[in-house]
């Protein structure tokens, strides 16, 4: 008797996740200052326009004057340490993991009904070698995005300083159930599992 209500709830959840959403977004960031310099807005339209949710980025600005903000800043500073950057670069050096990310991006593009996309980005890690490794991954993605319809994308590397500048806006239609399936497939893929294990081993 318990299985019947649970199966009904599961069926309802799957049905809701199968309803397309329309995502409209705009983001911009300058420098490498973290979330305080990152701003924008995401608008989610669901149930064919009956539900409309606006989500500001970075969110509740009251955190700027609270202890929570200071804790977030400490975490951000830790993430910018050389160890964190080297771990990120190490992941990108794994050919199988890079190919798996390429496949994920292609699957996401196919699953997303892109209506409009405009992206201008400049990025660098502060070290020419690390930036070169990053660009070896980002460069092919940049080239692939040039062929998308309704899209204008320009990504440029910066080899002299650490920088992340982003100006992006767009509109897309997607089915949450498909995105959930792609995310689970990526997380459970052999390439991802090997990469996470290697990353965890570096922390031991």
N, C-alpha and C positions, 0 to 999 in steps of 0.2 A: 504493500500500500504506500510505503514511503517513496518507492521508485517512481510512481506515477506522477506525483507533484514535481519531483526533481526533473523528470524527463520533460514535463510541461514547461518548467522554468528554463531548461536548457534550450528547448525549441523556441521559446519566446526570445531568449537572448540571441540565438543565431538569426532569428528573423529580424531583430532590431539591428544587428551588425550588418545584415545584408542590405539595409536601406542606404543608398548613396548619400554622401555629404558633399557639400560644396565649400571648399576652403579658399578664403581670400586672405592674403597676408602681405605685410610690408615690414621689412627689417632694415636697420642701418646701424653700423658700428664703425668707430674710428679709433685707430691705434690698437693697443693691446691692454686696455684698461679694465677688461672684464665686464660684468653685467651692468655696472653703473653707466658705462658708455654704450651699452647695447639697448636699443629701444625699437619699438614697433608695435604692431597689433595684428592679431589673428581673428578673423571672423568666420564662424562655423555656421553654415546653413544646413538644417536637417529636416527630415520629413517633408521634403519638397517645399521648403520655405516656411513651414509652420513654426519651426523652432530656429531661432537666430541668436547666437551667443558671440559676444565680443570679448576677447581675452587680451588685455594690455600686456606688453612686454617691456620691462622685466617683471611687472606685477605690482604688488603693493609697495608703493614708494615710502610708506611709513617705516619700512625696514632700514631706510637710510639713517634713521635717528635712534636705532635700537641696538641692543646687544647682539641680536640675531645677525644684524648686518656685519658687525665686527667678526663674528664667528665665520660668516660666509667669506669675508675678506681673507681670513687666515687660511681657510680651505683653498681659496683661489691662489694665494701665494704659494701654498704647498704644491699645487698642481703645476705651477710654473717653474719649479725647481728643475735642474738639469736631469735628475733621475726620471721624472715623469716624462720629460721630452724624449729622453733616450729610449724609454719603453715604447713610446708612440712610434718613434722612428724604427725601432726593432720590429714592431708589428708590420710596418709597411715594407720592410725588407723581405718578408716571407712571401714568396711568389704565389704559393697556393692561396694564402689569405687575400692577397691583392686581387687575384682572379675571382675569388668568391665575392669580394666587394663589388667588382665590376659587374658580375652577374646579378647581384642584388640591385644595383642601380638600374640596370637594363630592365629587370623585372618590375621595379617600381615605376619606371617610365611607362612601360606597357600597361600597368595596372591603373595608372593615373590619367584621367582625361584632361590633359593640359589645355587650358583655354588661353592663358597668357602667362609669360614669364620674362622678367627682365632682371638680370643679375650683373652687377659689377663688383669685382672682388680683387683685392691685392693682399698677398700673404707671404710671410717669411718667418723663419724660426730664429734668425739672428746669427746662424752659422751657415756658411755657403754649402758645406757638405750635407748637413741635415735638410736644408732647403732644397738642395738638388734631389735628395731622396724623396722628399715630399712631392716635388714637382714631377718626378718620374711616375708618381701615382696620379696626381691631379691633372697633369698635362693631357693624357689620353682621354680622361673624362671631359676635359674642356673641349677637346676636338670633337668628341661624340655629341656633346650638347649643341655644337654649332649647327648640326643637321636637323635639330628638332623644329617642327612647325610651331608657330606662335611663340617663339622663344628668341630672345636676344641675350647672349651670355658672353661676358668678357672676364677672364680670370688671368691675372698677371702675377708672376713670381717677383719677390723682392729678396735679393741675396745679401744685402748689406745690413739690414736692421730687422729686429723682430717686430712684425706688424700683422694686423688682421683688420682690414678695412672691407666693409660689406655694405652694399646697397642693393636690396632685392625687393621685388614686389611681383605678385602673380595671383593666378586664380586657377583652381583645379577641381575636378570632380572625381571622387574616389569612393570605393566600397570598403568600409572598415574590415569586413571579414577577409577580404583578399589581402589587405595590408597585414593583418594579424597572422595569416598563414605564411606570408613571406618572411615576417620577423621571426616566427618560430623556426621556419626552415633554415634561416641564416644562423640563428643561435645554436641550433643542434647539428649543423653541418660539421663533418670531420675537420675541415680547414679551420673553422672558428674554434672548435674545441681544442685543437692543437695549439692555436694561437693563445687562447686564454690560459692553457696549462703552461706554455712557455713564459707568458707574462707573469703568472703566479710564481713560477720557479725563480724568476729574477728577483722577486721580493723576499725569497727565503734566505 
